[in-house]
Amino acid sequence: MKRLYRSRTERMIAGVCGGIAQYFAIDPTLVRLAFVAFTLAGGAGVLLYAALAIIIPLEPVTMEQPQPMPSAQQPEWPEAAEEEARREVQETSVASSGTYRR
C-alpha cells in the first residue's frame, strides 16, 4: 500500500514537497513551484504547507537511505577549505620572509 510521507532526502524545509513528489512520482521542483504559485495567489500556499507539515508523518528510516551526517562531522565546503589553505600559505610566507622588524 502506497503511503504519503514527508521526505527525509528531498527536503528544503520540512520535506512536504519532496514527499508529495515521491508519492506522485514527479519532480519535487514542480511541487515547490505549485506551492509558490499558491502563496503568490493569496497566501494559501504558506498555510497549506504548514498544515501538511504537521499532518503528514515523516518518512520511516530504512537501511537503504543514507542518513545525514551530524553537523560536527560534515566536511567543509571546498571554498572555505581553499580560503583557509591560502591564508595558511600567506602566513607562512610572510613569517619566513623575515620582513618583520622588532
N, C-alpha and C positions, 0 to 999 in steps of 0.2 A: 504494500500500500504506500503510495506516494504522500509525503507529508511536507508541509511548509515550515521551514525553519529560517532563522536569521543565520546568515553565512558567517563562518569563522575565517574563511580565507578571502572572499571577495567583499571586503568591507572598507568603507570610508569613515563612517561614524558608528553605526550600530549594526550594520550588516543586513538591514531590511531590504535594500535594493538588490544586493547580491543574492539573498535568499529567494526573493521573488523571481529573479532572473534564472537561478538554478531550477526552480520549480517549473517554470515555463520553457526552459531550455533556450533562452535568448541571451543576448549580450547585456551585461549589467549597465553599460553606458546608456542604453535605450531606456531602461527603467529609471535611471537617475535623471535623464533629460525629461521624462514624463513628470517626475516629482518637481523639477524646476519649473516646468510649464504650469503645473497646478499652483505652485507658490506664486508665480508671477500673475496668474489669473485671479488672484483674490486672497492668497494666503492659505488656501486649503491644504496645500502640499505639506506645510510645516506641521499642521495639526494632524494630518493623516499619518505622516511619518512618525511623529511622537506616539500616536496611539498604536501603530503597528509595532513599534519598538518595544512597547510594554506588553502587547498581547501575544506576539509571535515568540515562541520559545527559541532559545539559542540551539544551534545545531549540536547534536551529541558528538563527543570526541571519539574518533576511531583511530586505529593504529596506522592507517594509510595516510592520514592527514599530517602534514608537517606542523609542528607546534611552534608558535613564535618564541624566539629566544628572549629571556629576560633582558631588560634594558642595559644592565651592567655587563652582559656578555655579548651584546651586539657589536659587530665590527664598526670601526669608524668609517665615515664617508670618505671616499677617495680624495675629495677636495681638501678636507680637514687634514688628512694624513700628509698630503703633498705640502700644504702650508706649514705644517709642523716640521717636516723634513727641511724645507727651505730655511725656516727660522733657525734650526739647529746648525745648518751649514754656514749661515751668515754669522752666527755667534762664534762658531769655531774658527772661521777665517779671520774675524776681527781680533779674537783673542790670540791667535797665532801670528798675526802680522806685526805685533809689537808696537802698534801705534798709540797705545795708552801711555800717558805720562803721569808720573807720580809727583 
